[in-house]
Amino acid sequence: MKNKAKVGVLALGRTTFDVPYAQEMLAQAWQILNSMDFDLVGDPVLQFDAESALQALPALKQADLDLLMILQVTFTDASLTLEVVRDFPVPTAMWSFPEARTGGRLRLNSFCGVNLACHALSREALNVQTLHGLPDDSRVVHELLQLAQAAAIVKRFKQAKVMVIGEHPLGFDACNYNQQQLKQHFGVEITRQPVLEFIDEVKELPDSVADAPYARRAKDFSNLAEMDQTATRKTLKVYSALREKAQREGYTGIAVRCWPDFFTDYGCAACGALALMNEDKVPCGCEADMFGVLSSLMAQWASGNAAFNTDLVDIDPQDNSVVFWHCGQAPIEMADCDGPVQATIHSNRKLPLLSEFALKPGRITLCRITQGEGKLRLMLAGGEMIKAPLAFSGTAGTARLDVDADTYRQRLIAAGMEHHTSLVYGEHRPLLRKVANLLGLDVIELT
């Protein structure tokens, strides 16, 4: 994830404990925090009373934080923590510190302070993340960095603006959504436009807007000139319109009703335009799949790589493999360059422009914000894309998952999962689990 998180720190203690040792522990923790890959806000000062702690809060609130980190350096009662968390606008974490079992004085009693605070918070349905370990504990440092990154993703959702062009096709209940629920749960702002109105906008654009994307695709696809040139340039005009709309109006993603309208009312496939937008890291989901776009954004932000919104289209229990496919929308960075990477036509509608290639081998993460069983959850799975010939026309990859293929099929169906899944390269489930936790989403592990 490229965007640095911003973490504010508030350190709490009591003078009745070992203050010199507490200050030493705080100095070590601050040194570690200051060396990590996020922006640190606050001061390495122990707050021994409510008045001084509350005086430090306004500056933290004004800093546009992603995460507030309360360092529970010694035991304190829960009253101050409760007051802070009730009123703080971003996720909060508490870090407690172990101490040596010497048979002597309990010098910090740090964890007990966190335990007391979390109980009080739970009685008001307030939730904080917790960490426990010494400042030089690499496990804690890694977890803290992931927590900061997860909090930054949550804030990006609150700042996100997504457009839906057209209605999802009849019978594609997997692509519906509740706009008010999205705003309340994720903070995402949604705008809508009828698909035919958008197509009319594309028609009004000068044909020259297709020139630059045509040159871009000509470098990628040696057979581009073999495609129907009128339809190809129409697809590239669609891309130019989507890109300009995203740039002008600040959209982080766009869900598009791709069929049948672009075929029947304009004479081209939208797929190639969506592929280019995915490569530009403005995910565009087909079939007006809003949650597909949000899932791709989550996967993209977690990985720093472009995402691919796929269908699971084939399961081979004997070979223990599955195929993820979509018409031709995968970002070209996913292509296996040892095989053909080329332009093609839509397999059913026989119009360009689509990308065609097999996906490259490598570790993959699958995720989907799902409405299965009537509640919002996050599905996660992992596996390996294997080197294999293109399974079906368009963009497709053959994978072996972390469970056998038929077990995955059964779990997918039993969980009421949608047909679309966002795919990204790399192992990103630990971070995505933290994102889900901060968003209040239960996690479904399919592998």
Buried (B, 14 or more C-beta within 10 A) or exposed (E): BEBBBBBBBBBBBBEEBBBEBBBEBBEBBBEBBEEBEBBBBBEBBBBBEBEEBBEBBEEBBEBEBBBBBBBBBBBBEBEBBBBBBEEBEBBBBBBBBEBEEEEEEBBBBBBBBBBBBBEBBEEEEBBBBBBBBBBEBEEBBEBBBBBBBBBBBBBBBEEBBBBBBBBBBEEBEBBEBEBEEBEEBBBBBBEEBEBBEBBEBBEEBEEEBBEEBBEBBEEBBEEBEEBBEEBBBBBBBBBBBBBEBBEEEEBBBBBBBBBEBBBEEBBBBBBBBBBBBBBBBBBBBBBBBBBBBBBBBBBBBBBEBBBBBBBBBBBEEEEBBBBBBBBBBBBBEBBBEEBBBBBBBBEEBEBBBBBBBBBBBBEBBBBBBBBBEEEBBBBBBBBBBBBBEBBBBBBBBBBBBBBBBBBBBBBBEEBBBBBBBBBBBBEBBEBBBBBBBBBEBEBBBBB
